Structure formats: structure tokens, C-alpha cells
């Protein structure tokens, strides 16, 4: 890490910088098996690892067969969080009256393009309390029962969708599509991005969405029907991937975890704004929303 940041920071640099550093080492041939680097915790000793990093030790032994007390841990970057989510205001209110969003599914704009480690507590604990309180106040003031007709109409839509999925006559395996999507996002819209790769990724995602319409039928059972849950999730993953890829293609700059090799600098004049996608029958449509700046103005990050 001393080749990428100050020796005072090293592996404690922000996760996007560490990820890009690791990926550079791997792609330039300095990784192990062209796949990973090694994180060495042996100098900490068993007592400190057990005290401060017991979860890391357990994961390493369970999934990599490596005990960090004695051997380095194989590591590589992966996606585990999205800098964004359902658009809402500081009261966790969305554009849909009575619909609130809090936690990691929400975008209340407290993180920007690169969430700091541990800030998920702010999203869940602070805004969880806010959402619960504001939603409770809304219910008390609403003064009427839900629109039963609207509820019944939506219920019928979901029942009809379930029937279509159970009668599906296609031959596409949804889990094959999921695995292909994972590969596309890693290779085309991954840690380092450029116009040609992102565009190719967008085209491939749209092709997967077309193939998804021809997935094989799911089981009819209503008990423990995980296939129904997972296939629905894959459909949602395709939509989410499309918004990520199309948003990345249009955003011609580098900001936070969005790193374009063809636009290497941040451009606040053109791109200090949120990308907002809305669902339509023809696919997600993008618009933009200004960023509300607080006490601190954006400035270049230096380490």
C-alpha cells in the first residue's frame, strides 16, 4: 500500500482506494494465482486477533481454510454495498406518500459516492428511528383506512405474476443468468471502468433481461418456495445492474468508488449531482437531482 498512499495510512485507506490498489496488483501480475493478494495479520498475535478480530478469524478458517494466526488471508475486492438506494429526504419520506425508506436500502444522501467504514450505523440506528417516528405520526394523522381497491388490484397483479412464473414454458435457467450477470458486472462495470466496457456491459444486461422472460417454470408449492424468492431477486438484480451500468456510462468522471480510466478526475461543475432512476415499462429512466451541501465543501482527497 505504500506504493499508493502515505505510509501513515497504508491498508487503513478508504475502501475504494484499497480495492483499486489490490486490483492493480492483481491485474499487473503481482497477485497470487492471478486472483488475490494476501493480508498478513500474524504480527498481531493470537490474543489480539481473538480479542479484536474473532469474526475475521472464523470467516478465514471456515471459507478459506486459513487460520490468520499462522498464515496470511487471501483477499480480493468484491461488491458488498451500493452507494445509493431508494431516494428519500431526511425524514425518510419518498415521493410515494406513506412509503418510507431507511437503512442500507435508502439514499438519504449522508455518504455521497463513497461510504466510510462504520457509517451503516448512521443509516440503520439514526434513520431507523426517524423513519419509525415519522411513519407513526403519518398513520395517526391519516385518519382513514387504506384504499382497499388499490390493495386488491396490487394483490391480483402479484397473484397473476406468480401464476405466470409457475406456468413458465421457457428453458432458461435463472441461476445461469444470475452467474452471467455477476461476471458481466465484475468484468465490464467493475472497479475500473471505461466507455467501451460499460457499453458492452449495458448491452449484455439488456440481453439477459430478454432471456429472463423465457425462464423455466418455478415449483407450485407455497411452503418454503425459495425458488420463487430467488428468481424474483434475480429479476430485481437485473434491474439494479442496468441502473448501475447505465448511470456509470453517462457519468463521465471519477468520483468515490466510480473510477473511469477515460475520465480520471472528478468534475464537480458537471457531475456534483445525484443520479435518480425511476421504473417504467420500457426500463429504468434516469434523471438528476442537485446535491445539498452541508458545512463542508467538496475537496480533493489526498493521502
Buried (B, 14 or more C-beta within 10 A) or exposed (E): BEEBBEEEBEEEBBBBBBBBBBBBBBEEEEBEEEEBBEBEBBEBEEEEBEEEBEEBBEBBBEEBEBBBBEBBBBBBBEBEEBBBBBBBEEBBBBEEEEEBBBBEEBBBBBBBBBBEEEEBEBBBEEBBEBBEEBBEEBEEEEEEEEEEEEEEEEEEEEEEEBEEBBEBEEEBEBEEBBEBBEEBBBEBBBBBBBBEBBBBBBEBBBEBBEBBEEBBEBEEEEEEBEBBEBBBEBBEBBBBBBBBBBBBBEBEBBBBBBBBEEBEEBEBEEBBEBBBBEEEEEEBEEEEEEBEEEEEEEEEEEE
